[in-house]
Amino acid sequence: MFGDQESINAVRESTRKLLQKELLPRIEDLEEKAEFPLDIHRQMGELGLIAPLLPEQWGGAGDPYLQLAVAEEMAYINSGFGLSSLASSCLFGANVSKHGSEEQKQKYLPGIVSGEKTGCWALTEPQTGSNAVGIEATAQIQGDHFILNGSKTFITNAPIADYFFVIFKTLNEKGELIDSGFSSGSAFILERGLEGLTTGSPLKKMGHKSSPTGEIFLDNVKVSAKALVGKVGGAFSAMKSSLDVERVIFSGLALGLMRFCIDQSLKYSKERKQFGHPIAEFQMIQDHIAQMISSYEACRVYLWHCVDEMAKGRDVNEKAAVVKLLVGEASSKVTNLAIQCFGGYGYMSEYLVERCLRDAKLFEIGAGTNEIQKLIIAKQGLKRGQALV
Ligand SMILES: Cc1cc2nc3c(=O)[nH]c(=O)nc-3n(C[C@H](O)[C@H](O)[C@H](O)COP(=O)(O)OP(=O)(O)OC[C@H]3O[C@@H](n4cnc5c(N)ncnc54)[C@H](O)[C@@H]3O)c2cc1C
């Protein structure tokens, strides 16, 4: 049965146990080197913890509740690890599973689920982020082949990926766009080693440092129609539902970060004394704690409601945007308040809450910025003409 508490608890426990033992002692080093620990990722795979969202047929459990629980627990230890793991399973893997051919699923999914292979999903370009339909990388039809050109940036796992799910604008044989709008995109699965495909070094960034982020360059890459995902011109409409899944599942990372910060702040505020009293006795610290818990609780309940809706096969486009916006804003607020509770120690790397604030900021940017979520929510609300009941 989907979403049963016993399975969710078991998955939480296994993820926590493994990552506390294997990941926790290595985090500092991994963050410094911008390195995703593939060995630990593979151990997650052995325990069936990488991709429970994917169908059972491909080694998953077809269960989004379990995927969300894993996301939370990964981020409780290290959100960067969680980001790279989810980019492989829920961006590359889930897109192949949902939109790929049988042949593509057989070829790519087993390695992703076991952790032997790592995937990425690439839309963003140096000149185009929010305006997805404005991408400039091109796939030109040439007989029964396609010629791919362009570059992608800010791609999670690009520096280490074996497999690349990349979205292009499509050109006909004469080099003309097949459509100027929503029906112009085509997606391809590419493999490292293809002639003309190269990747850059990990980009230096504010947070999520153990998750390598980088560029992909495509210089006259020739692929057969076997690499095409779905149909020519179908990539943008396919992407819409995939982004909803991403917004819901990746929000689990933000929830895990908030929970870690609350746990740490509760403990610290009872231990730390000033003016002869534990700081937890001061009403202004209690105000911080109350704000942290109430923000987290609202996000937790709404996020699990969203995953429930998703599991029932309902359209979550608006709710995914709502949860992404709520969780993005709340995680920046909660992690910031945690630092406030810790005072100067919170500003020091040793206490880890400063890393949480740096990590949390991404949830207001990646998978569509706060502003873009607001556009989606307002558009849907105005179309409906009334509030949700
Ligand atoms: C760590 C990290 C990992 C990432 N991983 C991936 C990945 O794996 N794959 C991938 O494809 N991408 C990835 N991204 C890219 C991410 O999705 C984009 O950065 C994001 O969508 C914003 O695009 P942009 O950076 O080009 O900002 P822009 O689109 O240039 O936006 C700049 C500002 O303008 C605002 N803005 C833009 N348009 C509007 C509008 N119409 N109305 C109001 N405000 C507007 C934005 O909200 C933002 O505040 C990643 C980014 C980061 C930082």
The ligand as a Gaussian input file, in Angstrom:
#p B3LYP/6-31G(d) Opt

LIG

0 1
 C       22.656000      25.132000      -7.684000
 C       21.791000      25.166000      -8.904000
 C       21.416000      23.975000      -9.513000
 C       20.632000      23.987000     -10.673000
 N       20.348000      22.805000     -11.308000
 C       19.730000      22.836000     -12.539000
 C       19.551000      21.625000     -13.289000
 O       19.902000      20.527000     -12.831000
 N       19.004000      21.716000     -14.524000
 C       18.594000      22.912000     -15.074000
 O       18.115000      22.923000     -16.202000
 N       18.744000      24.073000     -14.362000
 C       19.301000      24.062000     -13.121000
 N       19.465000      25.239000     -12.391000
 C       19.031000      26.492000     -12.998000
 C       17.817000      27.102000     -12.345000
 O       16.649000      26.370000     -12.633000
 C       17.743000      28.562000     -12.808000
 O       18.836000      29.245000     -12.208000
 C       16.456000      29.239000     -12.456000
 O       15.387000      28.686000     -13.187000
 C       16.496000      30.762000     -12.717000
 O       16.992000      31.043000     -13.978000
 P       18.185000      32.142000     -14.137000
 O       19.234000      31.758000     -13.178000
 O       18.545000      32.234000     -15.571000
 O       17.543000      33.491000     -13.671000
 P       16.708000      34.535000     -14.570000
 O       15.654000      33.809000     -15.302000
 O       17.656000      35.357000     -15.334000
 O       16.032000      35.409000     -13.436000
 C       16.679000      36.495000     -12.781000
 C       15.641000      37.165000     -11.868000
 O       14.563000      37.697000     -12.661000
 C       13.330000      37.186000     -12.212000
 N       12.399000      37.005000     -13.344000
 C       12.624000      36.374000     -14.515000
 N       11.524000      36.395000     -15.276000
 C       10.571000      37.056000     -14.556000
 C        9.209000      37.425000     -14.805000
 N        8.581000      37.083000     -15.933000
 N        8.533000      38.092000     -13.842000
 C        9.156000      38.444000     -12.684000
 N       10.444000      38.114000     -12.400000
 C       11.140000      37.455000     -13.322000
 C       13.674000      35.837000     -11.583000
 O       12.652000      35.385000     -10.699000
 C       14.987000      36.185000     -10.882000
 O       14.697000      36.842000      -9.679000
 C       20.192000      25.231000     -11.218000
 C       20.518000      26.426000     -10.566000
 C       21.310000      26.405000      -9.430000
 C       21.668000      27.713000      -8.774000

